[in-house]
């Protein structure tokens, strides 16, 4: 066994994915680990081909630019690369390229790869989780801002109406209106009197609705729910809570 055969066997059994090229940047060989990494069946499909003719042709310009740097300067270059495998998957490799020197002349290069695809995928998953956490925090901040803005708006309305909110009983999420109460607020908002509202509701529902029933709903229920004393205060506070229907409730 000559020295070349010994060298090839050593490289082929190395756990490090390894490839080598000649001075013209043609692929001249690789070990089994490299074939496994890029999911290529045999070395013959790579021999005497440039990167533009190989599965990772989409990045051939980037690869050859680094190859030229190694071959022209005789310096080692290390960088993170994306290599498209034989089945179309993306492999992340920390690749170190060394010049091959013979009689003082650079005659090729050898590349050693560290497959970091799993690490990169885990980083992407963690980055996604981090973004999700940030989005949740942002959503929480937005909700707090909206709630604070709502409280400020209600406070301004209350001051304008000359009312004091005794407690947080009438926060929007706790005001529950029946369909009849929503109807009454709607008709009050378009300047209908209790008598007119009673007549409209009787026609709409084909059922007699008395003026007294409308007046009771306003003074005994709606005034209490919104903690007000007059119809104008009721409409102002209902509007502040976005509880005035924009169209006639169904």
Secondary structure by P-SEA (a helix, b strand, c coil): ccaaaaaaaaaaacccbbbbbccccccccccaaaaaaaccccccccccccccccccccaaaaaaaaaaaaaaacbbbbbbbbbbcccbbbbbbbbbbbbbbcccccccbbbbbbbaaaaaaaaaaaaaaaaaaaaaaaaaaaaaaaaaaaaaaaaaaaaaacccccccccccccccccaaaaaaaaaaaacccaaaaaaaaaaaacbbbbaaaaaaaaccccccccccccaaaaaaaaaaaccccccccc
